[in-house]
Amino acid sequence: MVGSGLEDALMPVKRYGPRKPTGGKIDKDKVKRVIAEARQAQAEHEQNYREQSLKIHPWICARCGREFTNKNLHLLTVHHKDHNHDNNPLDGSNWENLCIYCHENEHRRYLDHLEGGGIEVGSEQQDTLSHNPFAGLKDLLTDKKS
């Protein structure tokens, strides 16, 4: 029997996408305020360790050696050596100042390392060869001389 109607009433309807809250209307002003506060807190956190790093370390890219002044200091970034942005020791031991180009390169290298399964150059297993194509060459050459 096709389309009895009873089956359609018992089958739950699948809905895709985000669910609407059941507690009433969303206060859009409150959502905007929470997002703005979170962004402000993140910016203050980043500014804090950046300012510390600029006070501790010289204004020179640790990779390429490019020097920075007040005019172009916005191009000098703080890189976390262990890639953990929450690891911010006050002595700056986890930071290095990198220009935006070297910083991007460092993060790309790190992502390539992760995508490759963490393989280091030279760490691959060396297989020993069992076949020697020139094993009988010396005997062949000495036979022709005699």
N, C-alpha and C positions, 0 to 999 in steps of 0.2 A: 504494500500500500504506500503510495507516494504522498508525502506531505500531509500527514494526519492532523498536524497542528499540535497534538499533545506532546510529541517529541520535541518540537521547537520550543515549547513552553518550559520543558524540563531541562533542556541543554543550556548551560551558562553561556553567555555571550562573551567572547574574548575581546578585550579592549587593549589596544597597543598604545604606548606612549606613557607619559607621566600620569599618575593618578591625581585626581583633584582632592584636596583636603576635605574631610567630612565635618570639620569643626566650624564651618561658616566661611565668611569671606576672608580673603588674604588682605592684610593691611599693607598696601604697596609702599607707603611711607616708611613703615617699620622695616620692611625688607631692604629698602634702599639705605636706610640708616645703618642696619647691621652690616650690609656689604661695605659701605663707606668706612665704618669703624674697623672692619677686618683689613681692608686695604691700607688704612692709615697705620694700623699696628704693624703690618708687614713692612711698610715703607720705613717706619721708625726703626724697626729691628734691623733692616738692611743698612740704613743710614748709620746706625750706631756702630756696627762692626766695620763698615767702610771707613768711617771717620777715624776709628781707632787704628785701622791698618795704614791709613795715609799718614798718621802721626808717627807710627812705629817704623814703617818701611820707607825706603827712598822712593821718590816719584819716578821710578824707572821700571820698565817692563822686565820681569825676571827672565823672560825667554829671549826676546830679540834685542833688549838693551835700549829701546827707544826711551828718550827722556821726555818728561812732561812738565808743563808750566801751569800757572793758574788759568791760562787761556784754553788749554786743551786737556785739562785734568779730568773732564767728564768722559774722556776716552780711556781712562785707566780704571780697570775693574779689579775687584778682589776675588781671587779664586781660592776655593777651599781644597786643599791638597788631598784630603781623604774623600772629597765629594759629598760630605755630610754638612749641609748648610746649618744644622743646629749645633755643630761642634765649633764653638767660638771661644777658645781660651783667651784670656786677657793678655797673655804674652805674645799673641799673634803667631804662634808656632804652626797653626793649621792654615795660615793665609799666605798668599803671595800675590803681589800686584802684577797683573797682566794687562797688556793693551787688549782692546776688544777683539782684535784679529787673533792673537795668540790664545786668548781665552776661548774663543769659538773653536779653534783648532784643538785645544786640550780636551774640551768636552766631546768633540767629534771622535777623537782618538779613544776616549774612555768608552763611548757608546759602541764603537767598532770592536773594542776589546770585549765588551759584554755580549755583543751579537755573535762574536766568534767563539763563545763558550769559555772565554778567559784564557785562550791559548797564548803562550809566550813564544817569541821567536827562539828557535833552538831547543824548545822543550819537547818537540815531537819525537817519537820513538824511532831510533835508528835501526833499521832492519839490516842484518848482515846478508850479503849476497852469497849464494851457494854455487853459482855458476861462474866459471872463469873462462872467457872465450879464448884466451891466449895460453891456456895451460900446456898444450902440446907444441907451441910455436918453436921453442928452443930446440926440441928434438928434431923437428922438421928442418930447421936451418943447419944444424950440425950434420945431419945425414947428407945433405947436398954438398957440403964441403968435402967430405971424405970420399 
